[in-house]
Amino acid sequence: MTALFKKKETALMKSVRLTVRVSELEAEQIRQDARIRRLDVTEYIRRAALGRKAEVDYEAVTMTSLMEVTNSIRELYSALVERGIPPMKDDIRPIVDHAIAAMLRISK
């Protein structure tokens, strides 16, 4: 009977842990860069350090950006309401609707 999975050679096993110190801003940038490539941070850093490809998923980048814009508009709307300033519903709603429509087009 043959094994379904072959055991990795000892030299190829990921058994060494490296520790790297970065600033909060760098850490967030690394997390964001990994996220848009749909990689975990470890795999993203490994690929970057070893000069391997880490393709950008432009649909994910666009989707993330549209979600951030939509959330920012919602936060602005909430802040206006909280401060008793009448929000400009007629100005804000079309922007949110347009962003949501764009996200739906991308997700298809």
N, C-alpha and C positions, 0 to 999 in steps of 0.2 A: 504494500500500500504506500502510495506517495503522500508526502505531507502537503496539506493545502497551502500552508504558508512556509516559506523558507526562513530560517533564522538568519538575521543579518550578521555579517562578519563583524568581529569585535571592533575593527578600525572604523566601521561605518555607524556604529551605535552612538546615539546621542547621550553621552554620559557625563560630559564636562559642562559645568555651569560657569558662565562668564557674567560678571556684574559690571554694569556701565552706569555711571552717574550722568544725568542730564537735568536741565532746568525744567520747571513746570511747563513753560512754553514749548520747549523741545519735546517733552513727553506728549503733550497734547497734539503737536504736529505729527509725531510718529504714529500715535493712535489713529489720527484722522487719515494719514497716508495709508496705513494698513487697512483701515475700514473701507476706503474707496477702492482698494484692490481686492477686497473680500479675503484678506489674509489675517491670521492672528498676528499680534505684535512680534512674537518670537520668530515666526516664519518670515515676516517682512524684514526684520532686522538681519536675519541670517542671509536672505537673498541680497539685500543691499550691501552687506559687508563682503559677500563673496562675488559680487558683480553679476549676479543672476537676474534674469528678467522678473519683473513684478508688474505686469500689465495693469494699466488703469482701466477700471470699468466706468466709462464715461456716462453711461446711463445712471449708475449709482451716484456719481458725483453730481449730475444734474438733479436727480431726485432729492439728494440730501440738501442741495442748495435751495431748491424750491420749498422743501419742508422748513428749512431755516427761515426763509423769507416769510412764509405763511405764519410760522410761530412768532416771529418778530412783530408782524402786523397785529396778531391777536394780543400779544403783550402790550403793544402800544394802545390798542383799543381798550384793554382792561385798565391800563394806567390812566387813560383819559376819563373813563367812567368813574374810577376810584377818586379822582380829583374833582369830580363834578363838572368836568368840561364835556359839553355835548360832542360825542364823536361824529365824524363826518361819514355816516353809514354809506351814503351814496358814492363817496370817493373810495372808501376802503373795500366795500363788498366786491366790486368788479375785479379788483386786484387779487383778492383771495380766490374768487371763482376762477380767474384765469390761471392762477398757480395750481389749483386743484385739477383743473382740466388738463393742464400740461403734464402733471404727475400721472393722471389716468392714461394719457396717450403713451407715455413712456413705459408704463407698466404692462401694456398689451404686447 
